[in-house]
Amino acid sequence: MSQSILTVDEAKAAIAGGRVLLLAGDETVLRSLPKGAWVGGTIPYFMSKKFGGLASKDMVFATDLTEIVASWELQRYDAESVAQVYVKAPENGFSFIIIPATSPTHLSFALNAPNYEQFGVRPLVGWISGVHLEDLGKVTPKVFDGQTGEGIEDGALVMAVTLPAGKAASLGIVNLFEQGAGDTLTFPESGFATQDVFVNGKRTNFAHYLTEKQLDTKLPLVADYYGASVNISFQSVDAEKGVVNFYAPVFSGIRYKYAKPVADYVTDFKDKLAQDCTLDDTRLVFSCNCILNYLYSELEGKKTEPFVGPITFGEIAYQLLNQTLVYVELHDV
């Protein structure tokens, strides 16, 4: 069980050696890799033990599952069939999922996952693949089937991992954002964009509300989903058209509040771990963090130990999350 930054040659050697791998890297790098027991997604941003946060189109981030898997199966879904992802999950293990950003499958999963059959019964973890920010609009995010070498622009790839007897996996999240003390916000419809919002029950235009309040949209909306704080990050606010776009959908009937500010991500991150997380890093299987945390908190060159992994366009722990770190931990049972 290891997570590490590799050169292309090191990644090729690991694949040739029959390692079972979860990979993240730029599209050109992933296309150069040989076929094997791996699944990958495009992203050139990483958190590493050696360098801290970094951007590289020449390196691969690898999570090596070889030592912990009893067996594994690669599953492929589209925007409709992804609703079966929990039904087809292994009874003793976890499912690792990657979906390309802005694809129909991404949008479908984001809006509908909480309503899937057997939602949350077995661990589902993963991330939304992306591109270098300089390539936005020029290059499409993809997922890669290592068995065939195919790059896929729309669809979800899932590595369904069965663990040995006596082992079990659990998911965790580290979310620094909490609900502030401001207005209670609800939305008339679920979706990635909205015009109107109910502010303490009174309907108004959300873009105009944000502009008038001069709210910093680097901070997310935060909802309490049955005891867990879940973020909804802002993509854009068009005051002229009166439209607000999000990186994850808001849901009607859920109460949101604007987040409390985070003064220093790394310091607050360490405090949060000490306060809420009893993680033994020898049991850590996988983790990933959000591109918005990387950008807004200026994590380049900084470390968030013990967590390393891809910096993603969205995180998945049962459902789509934003501005959140997610991880998988292994336990003896």
N, C-alpha and C positions, 0 to 999 in steps of 0.2 A: 504494500500500500504506500504510494508515494505521489507527491505532486511536485513537479519541477519544470523549469524552463530548459528546453533542449534546442540544440542546433538542428538543422535539417538532417544532417548526417546522423546525429544521435537518434533522431526520431525514426529515420529509415532503419537503423540497426535494431531499435526496439521492436519495430513492426516485423522485421525479418526474423527476429528471435521468438516470434509468436506471442508477444505480450498483448494483453487485453487492455485497450487504451481508450480514454476519452481525450480528444484533442481539440485545441483552439489555436487558430492562426490565420494569417492573411490567406486569401483565396489562392494566390500564386503558390504559396508554400504547401497548402493542403493538396493542390492538384499535382504537385511533384512527388507526393508520397506513394509508396507501393501499396498494393492491395493487402488487406490483412484484417485482423480482429480489432477494428477501431471504428469509432464514429466521431465526427468532428463538426465544428461550426466556425464560421468566419468571424474573426475579431482580431485586431492587432494590439489590443491593450491588455495588460496583465499586472497582477500583483505577484511579486516573487520574493523569496527569502533573501536572495543575493542582492538584487537591485532595488527592491521596493517596487513602487509603481513605475511602469515603463510602457512606452509604445514602440513596437518593432514589427516590421513586415518581414523580417528574416528569421524569426524564432518561432518555436512551437511550445505551447504550454500543454503538458501531458499529465493526466491523472492515470496512474497505473493500477488497475484493478486485479491483476493476474493472481495475486496471492490470496484474494478474498472470495473469488467467485467459485461456486460449485459448477455452475453452467450459466450460459447467457444466450439471449436470442435478440436479433435485430428486427424491430418492427417498424413499419412505415404507415403513416396515416395521412389523410387529406383533411380538408376543412370539415367534412361531415363525419368521417370515420374516427377522427380523434376523440369523439365522444365515448369510444370504447376503450380508451387508454387505461382506465381503472379496472374494467372488467377483465382485461387481458394481462393485468399485472401479476407477477409471480407471487405465490402464496407466502413464501418466506424469502424476502429480498427487497429490492426496490427497483423502480423504473427511472432511468435517466433520459430526459427529453431535451431536444434542441429544436427550435422553430425559427425560421428566418423572419427578421423584423419586417413589419408592414405587409406580410403575405396574408392572403385570405385565411390560412390556417392559424396564423398568429391572432388575427382579429376574432375569429370564431372561438378559439380557445379562451382568449381573454374575457369575452362576453359570457361564455356559457359553461366554463369549467365547474363552477360551484353547483350546477344543476346536473352534472354527469351522473350516470348510474354508478353507484358505489363510490362516489366522491369522498376522498380522504380516508378510505378504508385501508389502503396500502400506500407506502411512501412514494411520492412522485416528485422528483427534483430535476432542475435543469436551468436552461437559460435561453434567451432570445439572441440569435446571432446578429452581427452587425458588420460595419465597415469602418475604415478610418474616417474620421470626421471630414477630412479633406476630400473624400470620395463620395460623400452623400449626394445622391442624385445622379451619380455617374456609374456606380457599381452596385449591384444588388447583393444583399446578404444571402448566404447560402448555408445549407447543411450538407455534409458529405457522408456517403455510405462507403466505409472503408473496404467492404467486401467486394464492391464493384468499382470503386473510384468515382462514382457519379456524384456530381454537385447538383443540388436540388434547390430551386428558388422558392417553391411553394410546397409545403408538406412538413410533417414532423417526423423526425427519426428518434426512435426510442431503443435504448439498450436495456432490455429487461434482464436484470441480474438476479439469479437465484443464489442465496448464501448457503454455506454448509450448515448442517444441523448444529444447534447450539449457538448460532449467531443470529442477530437481528439488527436492523437498521432503523434509525430515527432521524427526523429532520429537525433543524433548528434555524432560527432567524435572529439576526442582530439588527435592530432598527433603532437608530438614535433619535428618531423623531417621535414626539408626543403631541397630543392635542393641546393647543393653546387655550386661553380663557376667553377667546372672542366669540363671534357670532356662530350660531348653529346653522349649517348649510345643508339643504336637501335639494335633490334634482328631480324634475318632472319625468325624465326618461333616462334609461341607462344608455351609455355610449361613450365614445372617445371624444366627442365634441358636444358643446352645449351653447345655447344662447341665454337661457333663463336659469335662475336659481331661486330657491326660497330662502330668504335670509330671516331666520327666526320666524318662519311661517309666512313672510311677505314676499310676493313674487317680484323680481326685478331682473334687469339684464346683468349677467355675471361679469362680462368684460367691463362694463361701465362701473360696476361695484369695485372690481379690482383696481381700476384706474383711479377712482375717487379715493379709495382707501390707501393708495400707493403701496400696495402689498408686494413684497419681494417674491416673485414666482420661482426663485430658486428653492424656496421652501415649499413642501408639498401640502396638499390636503391630507388629513389623517382621519381615518374612521376606526371605530372599535368594532371589529368583526368577531363577536363572541369571545372577547377577552384578549384578542391579538390586535395590535395596532398595525393597520395596513395603509400604505401611502398611495396617493394618486398624484403623480408629478405633472407639472405644466409643460406642454410643448410650445404653445404660443398663445398670445392674447391679441386679438385684432379688435381694438376699440372702435375703429371706423365701421367695420362690418358687424360688430357686436357678437363675435364668436370666440370662444375659448376652446383650444384643443389640448388633449391630455395624452400622456404616454401609456396610460392604462385607463380602462373605462371606469366612470362613476356609475353607481347603481342607484336606481330610484328606491326610495324607502330606507336608505342608509343615511345616518347622520354624520356629517363631516365637520371638522373644524380646521382652521388654519394652524399649521405647525408652530411650535415654539422654536425660536432660533437656536442653532448649534454654534457655539463660539469657536471651538477648535475640534475638528473631526477626530484626529488621532488621539488627543488627550481624552476627549469624551468617549471615544471608542474603547480605550483601555479601561476607563472607569466603568463603562457599561459591562464589559466582560467580567471585571472583578465583582461587580454587584449582582449580575443576573445569570452568569454563565459558569457552570462547573465543568466545562469541557476538559477532557484529557486529550491532548493533541496526538497521543499515540493511537487514539481511536478515530481520528479525523480521516474521512475518506475523500471528501470533495468539498470545495467551497467556491463561491463566486460573489462578486460585488458589482455595483451599478456604475455605469459610465457617468451618471450625474454626480454621484459621490466623488468619483475620481476627478471630475472637472471642477465642481463647485468648491470642494475642499482641498483642491490642489495636492492630490496624493502622489503625483510623480516624484519618485525618489524617496517616498515615505513608506513605512511598513505598518501593516495591521496584523502583526503576529498574534496567534499562530496561523492566521488565515492567509492563504495564497490562492491564486486561480485566475481565470479569465475575468476581465472587466466587461460587463455585458450591456446589451440594450434592453434588458429586462430579466428579472430573476423569477424562477418558478419554484415554489414550495407548495405543492398541492394546486395552487392557482397562480396567476400572474401577479408579480409584485414589482414595485419601483423603489429606487433609492434605499435598497435593503441588501444586506448580506445574508446569503442562505448557505447552509452546510449540511452534510450527512455525517453521522457518527455511527460507529459500529459498537455493538454491545454483546456480551455473553449472556445467554439465557439458560 
